[in-house]
Amino acid sequence: MIKRALISVWDKTGIVELGKFLHNNNVEIISTGGTQTELENAGIIVIPIDSITGQGSIMDGRVKTLDPKIFGGILADRNNPSHLSDLALIDGLEIDLVVVNFYPFVKEAINKNLELKKAIEFIDIGGPSMIRAAAKNYNSIVPISTPNLYDDFMTCYKNNDGKIPLDTREKYASNVFAMTAKYESDICNYFTKDQGIFPENINICLEKSTSLRYGENPHQKAAFYLSGDSNGLPWVQHQGKALSYNNYTDMEAAISMVLEFEKNSCAIVKHANPCGFGLGETIVEAYKRAVATDPISYFGGIVAFNKVVDLEIAKELVKPFLECIIAPEVTSDAFNILKKKTNLRVVTIQDNYKPSNKFIRAVAGGYLIQEKDFDQGELDDLVVVTDLQPSQEQLISMKLGWNLVRYVKSNAIVYTNSNQLLGVGAGQMSRIDSVKIGIRKVNEAGLNL
């Protein structure tokens, strides 16, 4: 049974409701600082932690909970008589529930880009120490580290007459160690942020965002994960089937392609390669040029736009079979047209969307990490060494091809004019074969090299 709880939280969401629940169930509450004030203002009786330790907060609050009476009460194994004897010798109290969350290092230090001297003040010491101790001793104690577990705890308490089952405590302990791992990871990465894209140590803590329909093939399972300090998915799906592994990779490639251009642009991606790209005076013109690249392969493709999808283009998009439409915005009139295709995925991206600047791949029991291919500086310093000088249109065509070829699997060959992708030769073992395939695709599409 839970007779005594220690509560010390920075994020006070739901803490009053939890405090009242514990109080109404005759649970004694020990608390500190702002949490104590919050609970007392709500009429909840609280025992100040310094009345147990005999020592007030010192060093500007850096030391207030680090005390044997507190940690003994958390770590004592209830089935070990010597632990209980030692606890009695120091006049410690058994603590049955620990509710703790931390100073917001990401919000206050990372997001505000504080210098390290100021950032370190948001490194919590007592909080992680107490909740880790509670998680270690989950056989005897209940550790709760996030407000989203409060309702689950209260429901479990009521359903089990105040006795929290072992498997639930184990689940809560797992949540604690995931949170402390992420917290330390955030701090480590901030300390190494000036070491460039490849610091000596890289800590990656990921949280499952969603399960996918399937992986690269239908028999493979897959899920999408985000780093805990991200702002969630960079896009919103408004309709259509659940996304698969290939959808994610193709959507990122397609939207990254079009966002490189100011002019109306459309990209069509199929199996991780562009099978169409066009620029136009209107979004419809850009789309039709993209389709013209390969009028067969674009069926079932991912279609991306860098401008608003409106009623006019929506009428074109419902004619063929497409997997997904992704754009910065879709008008309500366009939605009314697109929703006729119930399986068609319609996705909008966030205003501040930026593709990842790293590529990570698991290999040989480790990880390869490289920069994404964003550098286009070669064309800024282009030196013409031939007697025959390229025309301005040829230079524009070359630049378009240079932008697009980065999204084609090597060996990669693209043919372009100044406003359209004409043909693609992708992923062949021989570059000569890629050249031949690209030319054949141009001829089959009836385009002009």
N, C-alpha and C positions, 0 to 999 in steps of 0.2 A: 504493500500500500504506500501511496505517496503522502507523506506527512509534512515534508519540508521542501520548499523550492527556492532556488537562487535565480533571480532574474536580473540581468544586466544587458541592456540592448541599446544600440545606437538607433536602429530603425524601429520606431515605436508603433508601427502599423499593427493594429489588433491587440496590442499588449494590455490595454485596459480591459477588453473583453476577456482575455485569458486570465488576467489577474482577478477579476470578479468571479470567474468560474472556479478558480482555485480557492478563493476566499470562501465562497458559498459551499465548498466541499471540505471546509475545515483544514485546508492546507496552509501551513505557516509560510510566509513569504519573506525572504531576505533580499535586500536590494541595495543599489548604490546610486549616487548622484542624480542625474536627470531622470533615470528610470524610477527611482524612489519617489521623486517629486511628482512625476506623472501619475503614478499609482495612488499616492496619497491625495492628490487633488481630486481623484475620482472616488475618494472615500474608502479606499482599501487600506487596511492596517498592514504596515510594513516594518520589519525589523532592520534597522540600519546595519550594514556590514561591519562598521567600525565598533559597534557594540559587542560584536563577537570577537573581532581581532584585537580590540583594545588599542587600535592604532588608526588614526585618521589618514586621509589621503595626503601623500607627500610628493615632492618633486613635480609640482604642477600637475598632479594626477597620474604621473607615470607609474607610481606604486600605490595601489589601494586594495587590490584583491590578492596579491601574491603573499600568501600567509599559510603556514602549516595547518592552522585550524580550518581554513576554507578548503585547501587541497586535500587534507586528510579526510574531511567530511565527504568530499567527492570521490576520492580514490579508494576508500576503505572497502574491501571485499566483505560483504555482509555474511559470507559463509566461512570466513577466516577469523577465529576467535582472537588470534594475536593482533590482527588489524584493528578489531574493535577495542581490544585492550589498550593498544597504542593511542587510539583516538581518545579514549577516556583519560589517559594520562596527560594529554595536552588540552583537556577540557573542550575538545572538538565536538561538533554536532553532525549527526548523519544527515546528508543532503540527498534527497531522493529524485529531484528533478532539477536540471540546469537548463535555463533558457538564455542563450547568449547569441548576439550577432555583433559584427565588428565595426570599427571606424571605417568609413567608406573611402578606402584608398583610391579606387578607380575614379569615383565621382569628384573627390576633393583634390587629389594630387595629379592623377594622370590626365583627366579631362581638362583640368585647369593648367596643365603643363607647369606645375610648380617646380622651382629649383629644388634639388635634393635636400638642401638644408631645411626647407619648409616642408617638403613632402614627407620626411621621416616622422613628423608629428602625427601623421595619419596612419602610422604603422601601429596596429593594436598589439599589445603584448599580453595583458591579463585576459582579455576575451578569448583569443585562440587557445591560451594555456588552459583555461577552465573548461572550455567545451571539448577540447581534445582529451582532457583527463576524464570527463564524463563519458565520452565515447569509448575510451579504453575500458572503462568499468561498466559497460552497458549491461552486463549480467546483473548488476546491482542497482543501476540508476538509469534514468531516462534523459537522454541528451536531445535538445531541440535547438536547431541552429537557424531556422528561417521561418518568417511569419506564415508562409503558405502551409506549414505543418500544424498550425494551431488548431484549426477545425478538425483535422484528422485525429489529433491527440485527444481533443475533448470528446469526439464521437467514440473513440476507442475506450476512453476512460468510462464513459457512461455505459457502454455495451459490456464492459468487463468488470463492473463494480469497483472501479478504481485500480485494478491490477492490469498493467500494460504488458501484453504478451511478449515473450522473448524475441520472437521474429520481428515484431514491430520495433522493439528497441534496437535490434540489429540493423534494421532498415534506417532508423534515425541516425545510428552511429555511422553508417556508410555515407549518409548525406553530410554529416559533419566533416569527415575526412576528404570528401570531394570539395567541400567549401574551403577548408583550410589549404588544400593543395592549390586551388585556384588563387587564393589570396596570396600565398607565397610566390606563385608563378607570376602574378601581376607585379609584385614588388621586385622580383628578380629581373623581369623584363624591363622595368623602369630604370633599374640601376645600370642595365647594359644597353639602354636605348641609344647612347652615343657611340656605340661600337659598330654602327652600320647595319646593313641588312644581314650580315653573317657574323653575329657576336660569338664569343667562345661558348656560351650556353644559350640554348633556346628552350623555353618552357611553353608547351602548348597544352592548355586545359580546355577540353571540349564538352559541350552539353548537347544531348540529343535534341534536335529541333523537330524532326518528323521522320516517320517511316515512309519509305518510297514504295511505289507499286512493285518494282522489282529492280534488279541491278542491270548490269550491262547486257545480260541475257535474261529471259523470263524465268529461268530456273535459279537465278542468283538473287539472294536477299540483299537489301541495301537500306541505308538510313542516311540522313543528312544531319551533320553536327555543326554547331556554331561555337565560337569562343565565347566565354561567359561575359566578356566586357563588350560584346557587339550589341548593336541596336536591333537585333533580330534579323529576320530575312530581309534582303534588300529589295524584295518585290512582294506584291500582293496578287494572289490568284483569285479571280472573280468568278470563274465558272470552269466547267470541264472536268475531265477525269483527273485522278491523282497523278502527280508527277513521278517520272521514273528517273533512274540514274542518268540515262542518256539525255533526258529532257534538261536536266540541270546543266550538264556540260555544254550542250548545244545552245541553250538560252544564254549562258554567259558569253560564249563565243559570238553569237549573233548580235547581242546588244552591245558588246564591246566594240564590234566592228562599226556599227552605225554611229555610235557616239563620238567617233573620231572626226566626224564631218559636221560642218555647219549647214551645208546645203541639204535639202530633203534627200534622205537616203533610206534604202531598204536592203536588208541582207536576208538571204534564205540559207539555212544551214541544215545539212542532212548527214547523219553519222559523223559528226565532229568536223566536217569540211564544208566550206561554202559552195553551194551549187548555183548561187545567183547573187548578184549585187548590182544595184543601179542608183544613179543620182538623177534628179529631175527637178524641173521648175515647180512641180507639184508632187505630193506624196504618191499620187496615183501613177504618175509618169515614172517615178523611181521604182515603184513596185512592178510595173509592166516591163521595165528594162531588166529587173532582177529575174523575173519569170522567163524572159526571153533567153537568158543565159543557158538554161536547160529546161525546156518546157515539159519534160517527162519527169526528171528527178525531183523537181520541187514538190511534187505531190507527197504529202505526209511530212513536209518539212517544218522547221521552226522559222517563222517570219518575224523579223525585228524591224522597227522603225525608230528614227530619232526624233520624230515629230508626232503631233497628236493624230490618233486614228479617229477620223470623222465619218460621217454618214456615207460620203462618196466612196471612200476606200473600203469601208465595211461591206458595201454591196459587191465589191470585187472579191473580197476575202471569203465570202460564203459560197462562191461558185465551185472551187476545187475542194478536195480533202486536204486539210492542214492539221498538224498536231497542235500548234501553239502560235498565238499572236502575243508579242511582247513589245511594249512601247511606254513612253513616259506618261501618256494619258490616253484615255478612250472616252469619247463623248457619250452622253446618255442616248442620243439617237443611234450611235454606232452600236452600243450595247444591245439596243432593241433588235438590231439586225443580227448581231453575232450570236445572241442567245438562242436563235433558231437551231444552231448547231450545238446541241447540248453537250457533246463530248469535246468540243473545241475548247482548249485551254486559252483563257484570256488573262494576261498578266500585265500589271503596270509596275514600273520601277520607281524607287524613291528618287526625289529630286537630287539628292547628293550622292547618287550611286557611283561608286568607283570600283572597277575590277580589282581583284587581289593583285598585289605587286610581287607575289611569290608563287612558285610552283613547287609542290612537295610530292614526292613519290617514294613509296616504300620499296626497298630493294636490298638484298643481301643482309637481311636482319637489321638494316639501318634505314636512313632516309637521305635521299638526294633533295637538295633545296637549291633552286636557281631563281634568278630574277625573271619575271615575265618579259617578253620581247616588246618593249615599248619604244625603244630608241629609234627615232627616225632622222637623227642628225646627219646621217651620211648624205642625204639629198640637199641639205642646207649648204654643204660645202662641195657640191658636185663640180668636178673639173672635167671638161670635155677635151679629150686628147686626140679625137679623130679629125680628119680633114673635113668630113661631112658633118655639119653642125645640125643637131636636132632642132626641130621646130618647137615653138612654145606648146603646141598641142601634144607633141610627142613627149615633152617633158612632163606635162600634166598627166598624160596616160601612164608614164613610167611611175610617177608618184602614186597614182591610184593602185597600180599593180604592186608597188612596194609596200603599201599599207595592207593590201589584202593577202599577200603571199604568206604573211606571218600566221595566218589562220588556217593554212593548208598543211596537211600532214606531209612531211618530207618522205621521199623526194618530192619537192613541191614546184610545180610549174603553173603560172597563170598568164593568161593573155587578156589584155584590157585595151580599151580605147579611153577617151578622156572622161566618159561618164558611165561606163558599164564594164562588168566582168564578162568576157567573151567565152572563155574556156578554161577548164581546170584539169590538170593532171596531178593526181594526189597519191601519195603513199606507195609508190612502186619501188621495187628493189633497184631498178635501173632508172636513172634520170632520163635516159633516152626514151624509155617506155612512157614516162610521164609526159614528155614532149609530144610523143605520137598521140597519146590519149587526148591531151589538151587540144591538139589540132583537129582530131576526129570529132571531138565534142563541138567545136566551133562550126565545123562543116555540117554536122547533123542538125544543129540549131538554126542553120541558114544564115549565120552571121558572117561578117566580112573582116578578114584579117588585114 
